[in-house]
């Protein structure tokens, strides 16, 4: 009897061999995809940057680094990014503090409003600032101001608005966790609000603060849309890559600047990763959650602060919505819907193309990142370490750099995958791997929350790894995978820098159309495209949220 039980409790030898073969097949499949669609494009940029008429060498680097213009671009990029970072961190910390540590009305509204920039291409912030503060903006034209938003400060403020939601999400999470006992002890010792903030709150959130600093800096220095629209004569490294490749067909010099842009982005990501790795638990099983106590002066101050900040964000995005409904900005401000007929080149095709690409990216992204996370965290093999590194590498790669790598690699006739160039398929693959790191971490977090007892119970009952995956793991993580799909859909709809080099007249996307219309001065049509993009993203979130509620799933965060 006991022998029968033992035999039933483990797979037969042939089944075990088939199970191991399946594990290695999945592992090698994930590895091949990461190498072909992530590592090779990055190596392609490096190799192109070393190509000279005399063979491989440092000629392109020497030619680029010896010019004053390059170092001006580096200095301007770092300075404007540091300025955006300083603005965002200070303002977002106050906003997150207001929502987590004060009692203010309408918190749900304030949380939703501040995330609106996530639903639009990054250049929408630049559009809004131009409509408000540009030469024909409302403040200059109708209120008699003489403001010039183009250039350094326009880029700094636009990038700050673009990065603000990311900073808020990180800082809000950091401030949401606190032990009430520590604050009560500080009050008992006679510490006032400012002393408690300095000695308790700030130290407790230092890792979240550090992560915010480096993530915002990375977003700012790699952003492409805002500098293109509002930069004027002020150029940064990201726009210079575009100018070299598209404007002058200098792929070698573009690759050199792309490599240069990788350095600060990777440095910021490495520092952020090291800082967050050192974070320790702030609450234990003995902790008591901190609940804000009423304080008239504090609550009034932070209520005003939060609504002013939210009002600024709403005004920048709202003016874009308003501009889409007027005849001709700023000369004829009467109401019209004619811009939503999209009487421009390609009509509504770019919009529907974007929806198609976003849906395809969501489906492919769920499969690829879900499979990758399972391979890394459930199937321990000799490739686990390298695959884990490659999976999160895109977090440090600017979109315009990865897009350039795809041109250099997949536009080569010698590449067997050259047939992908100029198709939606390659754009979908690019979107999957450009956003791979964040989606992979979401999936990994969900897998880590599944206790080992589930796997052990399945094995005890004679289940193979594939059986456990099919009957245990996937049913438990499917809500998270759906959240990954929504993340991919959102990111693909608003993506610009990653796809700017890959679009063709037949694969034109809405976000690229917004940039091109803005560049031609077609403000109203560009605004209409932007509003449609935001509307589609919001509609997707609402539909998925309703479906998940109907399915009984309530605790999955769709906005990350």
C-alpha positions in Angstrom: 0.0 0.0 0.0 2.8 2.4 1.0 4.6 1.6 -2.3 1.5 2.5 -4.3 1.2 5.8 -2.5 4.9 6.6 -3.1 4.5 5.7 -6.8 1.4 7.9 -7.1 3.1 10.8 -5.3 5.8 11.4 -7.9 5.8 11.4 -11.7 7.0 8.4 -13.6 10.5 8.6 -15.0 9.3 9.2 -18.6 7.0 11.9 -17.5 9.8 13.5 -15.5 12.1 13.6 -18.5 9.3 15.2 -20.6 8.7 17.7 -17.8 12.3 18.7 -17.8 12.3 19.0 -21.5 9.3 21.3 -21.4 11.0 23.5 -18.8 14.2 23.8 -20.9 12.2 24.4 -24.0 10.3 27.3 -22.4 13.6 28.7 -20.9 15.4 28.6 -24.2 12.4 30.2 -26.0 12.4 33.1 -23.5 16.2 33.4 -23.8 16.0 33.5 -27.6 13.4 36.2 -27.6 15.4 38.4 -25.2 18.6 38.0 -27.2 17.0 38.7 -30.6 14.6 41.5 -29.7 16.5 43.2 -26.8 20.2 42.4 -26.7 20.9 42.3 -30.4 19.4 45.8 -31.1 21.6 47.2 -28.2 24.6 45.5 -29.6 23.6 46.8 -33.1 23.8 50.4 -31.8 27.2 49.8 -30.3 28.6 48.2 -33.4 27.2 51.0 -35.7 28.8 53.6 -33.4 32.2 51.9 -33.9 31.8 51.7 -37.7 34.1 54.0 -39.7 35.1 54.1 -43.4 38.4 52.4 -42.3 36.7 49.7 -40.3 35.8 49.4 -36.6 37.2 52.2 -34.5 36.5 55.1 -32.2 36.4 57.7 -35.0 32.7 58.5 -34.5 33.2 58.9 -30.8 36.3 61.1 -31.3 34.5 63.3 -33.9 31.4 63.7 -31.6 33.2 64.2 -28.3 35.6 66.7 -29.8 32.8 69.2 -30.7 31.6 71.8 -28.3 28.0 71.2 -29.4 28.0 67.7 -28.0 29.1 68.8 -24.5 26.5 71.6 -24.7 23.9 69.0 -25.4 25.2 66.9 -22.4 25.2 69.9 -20.1 21.8 71.1 -21.2 20.3 67.6 -20.9 21.6 67.1 -17.4 20.7 70.6 -16.2 17.1 70.5 -17.5 16.6 67.0 -16.2 17.9 68.0 -12.7 15.6 71.0 -12.8 12.6 68.9 -13.6 13.6 66.4 -11.0 13.9 69.1 -8.3 10.5 70.5 -9.2 8.8 67.1 -9.3 10.2 65.7 -6.1 9.4 68.7 -3.9 5.9 69.2 -5.3 5.0 65.5 -5.5 6.2 64.8 -2.0 3.9 67.5 -0.7 1.0 66.2 -2.8 1.5 62.6 -1.6 1.8 63.8 2.0 -1.4 65.7 1.7 -3.3 62.7 0.5 -1.7 60.2 3.0 -1.2 62.3 6.1 -3.9 64.9 6.1 -7.7 64.9 6.2 -8.9 66.6 3.1 -12.1 66.3 1.1 -12.3 64.6 -2.3 -9.2 62.4 -2.0 -10.5 60.0 -4.7 -10.8 62.9 -7.1 -7.3 64.2 -6.3 -5.8 60.7 -6.9 -7.5 60.3 -10.3 -6.8 63.8 -11.6 -3.0 63.6 -10.9 -2.7 60.4 -12.9 -4.2 62.0 -16.1 -0.8 62.6 -17.7 -0.3 58.8 -17.8 -3.2 58.5 -20.2 -1.6 60.8 -22.9 1.6 61.0 -24.9 4.3 62.9 -23.1 4.1 65.8 -25.6 0.6 66.6 -24.4 2.1 68.5 -21.5 4.1 70.6 -24.0 1.0 71.2 -26.1 -0.9 72.4 -23.0 1.9 74.8 -21.9 2.1 76.3 -25.4 -1.7 76.8 -25.5 -1.5 78.5 -22.1 1.9 80.3 -22.2 3.0 80.3 -25.8 3.1 83.3 -28.1 -0.6 82.8 -28.9 -1.4 81.3 -25.6 -4.3 82.4 -23.4 -2.2 84.3 -20.9 -0.2 86.2 -23.4 -3.0 86.9 -25.9 -5.9 87.7 -23.6 -4.4 88.7 -20.3 -1.6 90.8 -21.6 1.4 88.7 -20.3 4.7 88.6 -22.2 5.9 85.1 -21.4 8.2 82.9 -23.5 7.7 79.3 -22.6 9.8 77.9 -25.4 13.3 76.6 -24.5 14.8 75.5 -21.2 12.0 76.3 -18.8 9.3 75.0 -21.2 11.1 71.6 -21.4 11.8 71.5 -17.7 8.1 72.2 -16.7 6.7 69.9 -19.4 8.9 67.1 -18.3 8.0 67.8 -14.7 4.3 67.4 -15.5 5.0 64.3 -17.5 7.0 62.6 -14.6 4.7 63.9 -11.8 2.3 60.9 -11.7 5.2 58.4 -11.5 6.7 60.3 -8.6 3.4 60.6 -6.8 2.7 56.8 -7.0 6.1 56.0 -5.5 6.0 58.6 -2.8 2.4 57.9 -2.0 3.3 54.2 -1.4 6.2 55.3 0.8 4.1 57.5 2.9 1.2 55.0 3.2 3.3 52.7 5.4 3.9 54.0 8.9 3.9 52.7 12.5 1.6 54.9 14.7 3.7 53.9 17.8 6.7 55.8 16.6 4.8 59.0 16.1 3.0 58.7 19.4 6.4 58.2 21.1 7.8 61.3 19.4 4.7 63.4 20.5 5.1 62.1 24.1 8.7 63.3 24.1 7.5 66.8 23.2 8.4 66.9 19.5 6.4 69.2 17.3 5.0 68.6 13.8 8.1 70.0 12.0 10.5 68.0 14.3 8.5 64.8 13.7 8.6 65.4 10.0 12.3 66.0 10.0 13.3 63.2 12.3 10.7 60.5 11.7 8.8 61.0 8.4 11.7 62.0 6.1 14.1 59.2 7.3 11.3 56.7 7.0 10.7 57.6 3.3 14.3 58.2 2.3 14.4 55.1 0.1 11.2 56.0 -1.7 12.5 59.5 -2.1 15.8 58.3 -3.5 14.0 56.0 -5.9 11.8 58.9 -7.0 14.9 61.1 -7.6 16.5 58.7 -10.0 13.4 57.5 -11.8 12.2 61.1 -12.5 15.7 62.0 -13.6 15.7 59.0 -16.0 12.3 59.9 -17.4 13.3 63.5 -17.9 16.7 62.9 -19.6 15.3 60.3 -22.0 12.0 62.1 -22.9 11.7 63.0 -26.5 8.2 64.4 -27.1 8.3 67.4 -24.9 11.6 68.8 -26.1 10.6 68.3 -29.7 7.4 70.3 -29.3 8.4 73.1 -26.8 12.2 73.1 -27.0 12.5 75.6 -29.8 16.2 76.1 -30.3 17.0 74.3 -27.1 18.1 70.7 -27.9 18.8 67.7 -25.7 20.4 64.3 -26.3 17.2 62.6 -27.1 16.2 65.1 -29.8 19.7 65.1 -31.2 19.5 61.4 -31.9 16.3 62.0 -33.9 17.9 65.0 -35.7 21.0 63.0 -36.7 19.1 60.0 -38.0 16.0 61.5 -39.6 17.3 65.0 -40.4 20.9 64.1 -41.6 20.8 60.3 -42.1 23.9 60.1 -39.9 23.3 56.7 -38.3 26.8 56.4 -37.0 26.7 59.7 -35.1 23.1 59.0 -34.0 24.3 55.7 -32.6 27.2 57.5 -30.7 24.7 59.9 -29.1 22.4 57.0 -28.3 25.2 55.3 -26.5 26.0 58.5 -24.7 22.3 58.8 -23.7 22.4 55.2 -22.3 25.1 56.1 -19.8 23.1 58.5 -17.5 20.0 56.4 -17.9 21.7 53.2 -16.8 23.6 55.0 -14.0 20.3 56.4 -12.6 18.7 53.0 -12.8 21.6 51.2 -11.1 21.6 53.8 -8.2 17.8 53.5 -7.8 18.0 49.7 -7.7 20.8 49.8 -5.1 18.9 52.3 -2.9 15.7 50.4 -3.0 17.5 47.1 -2.3 18.7 48.5 1.0 15.2 49.4 2.2 14.1 47.4 5.2 10.6 46.7 6.6 9.1 49.7 8.3 6.1 47.8 9.8 6.0 44.5 11.6 3.2 42.3 13.0 3.3 44.5 16.2 2.9 47.7 14.3 -0.2 49.8 14.3 -1.2 51.7 11.1 -0.9 55.4 11.3 -4.3 57.2 10.9 -4.2 61.0 10.5 -5.8 62.9 13.3 -7.8 66.1 12.6 -5.8 69.3 12.6 -7.6 72.4 11.3 -4.5 74.4 10.2 -2.7 71.4 8.6 -5.8 70.1 6.8 -6.7 73.5 5.4 -3.1 74.1 4.2 -2.8 70.8 2.5 -6.3 70.9 1.1 -5.4 74.2 -0.6 -2.0 72.9 -1.7 -3.5 69.7 -3.2 -6.2 71.4 -5.1 -3.9 74.1 -6.5 -1.5 71.4 -7.8 -4.4 69.4 -9.2 -5.8 72.5 -10.8 -2.4 73.2 -12.6 -2.4 69.6 -14.0 -6.0 69.9 -15.0 -5.5 73.3 -16.7 -2.6 72.0 -18.8 -4.4 68.9 -20.0 -7.8 70.6 -20.1 -6.7 73.4 -22.4 -5.7 70.7 -24.9 -9.2 69.2 -24.7 -10.7 72.7 -25.1 -8.5 73.5 -28.2 -9.9 70.4 -29.9 -13.4 71.9 -29.9 -12.6 75.4 -31.3 -12.5 76.4 -34.9 -9.0 78.0 -35.2 -6.8 78.6 -32.2 -6.5 81.4 -31.1 -8.3 83.5 -33.7 -11.7 81.8 -33.9 -12.7 80.3 -30.5 -16.2 79.3 -31.4 -17.3 75.7 -30.7 -17.0 73.0 -33.4 -16.6 69.3 -33.8 -14.9 69.5 -37.3 -11.5 68.5 -36.0 -12.9 65.1 -35.0 -13.6 64.4 -38.6 -9.8 64.2 -39.0 -9.6 65.8 -42.4 -5.8 65.3 -42.4 -3.4 62.9 -44.1 -4.3 59.3 -43.3 -7.5 60.4 -41.6 -8.4 58.2 -38.6 -6.1 55.4 -39.7 -3.4 56.3 -37.2 -5.9 56.1 -34.4 -7.2 52.7 -35.4 -3.6 51.5 -36.0 -2.7 52.6 -32.5 -5.7 50.7 -31.0 -4.7 47.6 -33.0 -1.1 47.8 -31.9 -2.0 48.4 -28.3 -4.3 45.4 -28.2 -1.8 43.2 -30.0 1.0 44.4 -27.6 -1.3 43.6 -24.6 -1.8 40.1 -25.8 1.8 39.4 -26.8 3.0 41.2 -23.7 0.9 39.0 -21.3 2.3 35.9 -22.9 6.0 37.0 -23.1 6.4 38.6 -19.7 4.2 36.0 -18.0 6.2 33.2 -19.4 9.5 35.0 -18.6 8.5 35.6 -15.0 7.5 31.9 -14.7 10.8 30.7 -16.2 12.8 32.9 -13.9 10.9 32.4 -10.6 9.4 28.9 -10.9 11.9 27.0 -13.1 15.3 27.4 -11.5 17.9 26.7 -14.2 21.5 27.7 -15.0 20.0 30.6 -17.1 17.9 32.1 -14.3 20.4 34.8 -13.4 21.2 36.0 -16.9 17.5 36.0 -17.9 16.5 38.0 -14.8 19.1 40.6 -15.7 18.0 40.8 -19.4 14.3 41.0 -18.3 14.8 44.2 -16.3 17.5 45.7 -18.6 14.9 47.7 -20.7 14.2 49.9 -17.6 17.5 51.6 -18.3 17.2 51.8 -22.1 15.6 55.0 -23.5 12.8 54.4 -26.0 14.5 56.3 -28.8 17.7 54.3 -28.3 16.0 51.0 -28.5 14.0 52.1 -31.6 17.2 53.1 -33.3 18.6 49.7 -32.5 15.6 48.1 -34.2 16.3 50.1 -37.4 19.9 49.2 -37.5 19.3 45.5 -36.9 16.0 44.7 -38.6 16.5 47.0 -41.6 19.6 45.1 -42.6 19.1 42.8 -45.7 21.5 40.3 -44.1 19.1 39.8 -41.2 16.8 36.8 -41.7 14.1 38.7 -39.8 14.3 41.7 -42.2 10.8 40.9 -43.4 9.5 42.3 -40.1 10.7 45.8 -40.9 7.9 48.1 -41.9 5.2 45.9 -40.4 3.0 46.3 -37.3 4.5 43.1 -36.0 7.9 44.7 -35.4 6.2 47.7 -33.7 4.3 45.3 -31.4 7.6 43.5 -30.5 9.3 46.8 -29.9 6.6 47.9 -27.5 6.7 44.6 -25.7 10.4 44.8 -25.0 10.6 48.5 -24.4 8.1 48.1 -21.5 9.2 44.6 -20.6 11.0 45.5 -17.3 8.0 47.0 -15.5 5.6 44.3 -16.8 8.1 41.5 -15.8 8.4 43.0 -12.3 4.6 43.1 -11.9 4.3 39.4 -12.9 7.2 38.5 -10.7 5.7 40.1 -7.7 2.5 38.1 -8.2 4.4 34.9 -8.5 6.4 35.6 -5.3 3.2 35.9 -3.4 2.2 32.3 -4.2 3.3 30.2 -1.3 5.6 27.2 -1.9 3.0 24.9 -0.3 0.9 25.1 -3.5 3.8 23.7 -5.6 4.6 21.1 -2.9 1.0 19.9 -2.7 0.9 19.5 -6.5 4.1 17.6 -6.5 2.9 15.3 -3.7 -0.2 14.5 -5.7 1.9 13.5 -8.6 1.7 16.7 -10.7 4.5 17.7 -13.0 5.8 21.3 -13.3 3.6 21.8 -16.3 0.6 20.5 -14.5 1.2 22.8 -11.6 1.7 25.7 -13.9 -1.6 25.0 -15.8 -3.8 24.1 -12.8 -2.3 26.1 -9.9 -0.1 29.0 -11.0 -2.0 30.4 -13.9 -5.4 30.4 -12.2 -3.8 32.3 -9.3 -2.0 35.0 -11.3 -4.5 35.6 -14.1 -5.8 38.9 -12.6 -2.3 40.2 -12.4 -1.6 39.1 -16.0 -4.7 41.0 -17.0 -3.3 44.1 -15.2 -0.1 43.6 -17.2 -2.2 43.6 -20.4 -3.8 46.9 -19.4 -0.4 48.3 -18.6 0.9 47.3 -22.1 -2.2 48.8 -23.7 -1.8 52.1 -21.9 1.9 52.4 -22.7 1.5 51.4 -26.3 -1.3 53.9 -26.9 0.8 56.8 -25.7 4.2 55.6 -26.9 6.2 58.0 -29.0 10.0 57.9 -28.7 10.3 54.1 -29.1 8.2 54.0 -32.3 9.2 57.2 -34.0 11.8 55.5 -36.2 9.7 52.5 -37.1 6.4 54.0 -38.4 5.8 54.2 -42.1 2.8 55.7 -44.0 1.0 52.4 -43.8 1.8 51.9 -40.1 1.3 55.4 -38.9 0.4 55.7 -35.2 -1.7 58.4 -33.4 1.0 59.6 -31.1 3.4 60.2 -34.0 0.6 62.0 -35.8 0.2 64.3 -32.8 3.9 65.2 -33.1 3.8 65.7 -36.8 0.6 67.9 -36.6 2.1 70.0 -33.8 5.3 70.4 -35.9 3.2 71.7 -38.8 1.2 74.1 -36.6 -2.1 72.2 -36.8 -2.8 72.7 -33.2 -6.5 71.9 -33.2 -6.1 68.6 -35.1 -3.2 67.6 -32.9 -5.3 68.3 -29.8 -8.2 66.2 -31.2 -5.8 63.2 -31.7 -4.5 63.7 -28.1 -8.1 63.7 -26.7 -9.0 60.6 -28.6 -5.9 58.8 -27.3 -6.8 59.8 -23.7 -10.4 58.8 -24.2 -9.5 55.4 -25.5 -7.1 54.7 -22.6 -9.7 55.8 -20.0 -12.4 53.7 -21.7 -10.2 50.7 -21.6 -9.5 51.1 -17.9 -13.3 51.5 -17.2 -14.2 48.4 -19.2 -11.6 46.2 -17.7 -12.4 47.5 -14.2 -16.1 46.6 -14.7 -15.3 43.2 -16.1 -13.0 42.4 -13.2 -15.7 43.5 -10.7 -18.2 41.2 -12.4 -15.7 38.4 -12.2 -15.3 39.1 -8.4 -11.7 40.5 -8.7 -11.4 43.7 -6.7 -7.8 44.1 -5.6 -5.8 44.4 -8.8 -4.2 47.8 -9.4 -4.6 48.7 -13.1 -2.6 51.9 -13.0 1.1 51.3 -12.1 
